Amino acid sequence: MSGQEDVPPIDFITFVLSLSAQALVHLGAAVPGGPAPELDLPLARHTIDILGILEAKTHGNLTGEEERILSQVLTDLRLRYVEATKKK
């Protein structure tokens, strides 16, 4: 299977970072080599809410690193979302 070496291992942190990247794209962040970003606040909010559900449902079941990354990602995305709603 060619290309499998380039795919990061699937774990909780990778999953969280993947959802975070998706939310950033919906918030208008540029993707290197991709098309011009489009702001899609409803999809950004939806993805941020999914991460919030993950935080609530996994409370007490994460490693310290997993908990820290999820918390930081959510804080960053929520702040960016608020900023994006002010610009619209």
C-alpha positions, 0 to 999 in steps of 0.5 A: 500500500503506497502512501501509508507511510505518510499517514500519522498513526490514528490515536486520540490526539491525531483525531482531535488535531484533525477535527481542529484543522477542519474547524480552522478551514471552516473559519477561513484559515488557508490550506497550503496549496489549496483554494482560497479559504471560505468562511463557513461559520455554521460548519465551524461551530458544528465541528467545535461543538463536536470537540466540546462533546468529546471533552465532556464525554471523555472527562477523566478518561484521558491522559494528561497530554490528551486533556491538555491538547483538547483543552488548548484546541477548544480554547483556541477555536472558540476564540477564533470563532468569536473573532470570526463572528465579529468580522462577518 
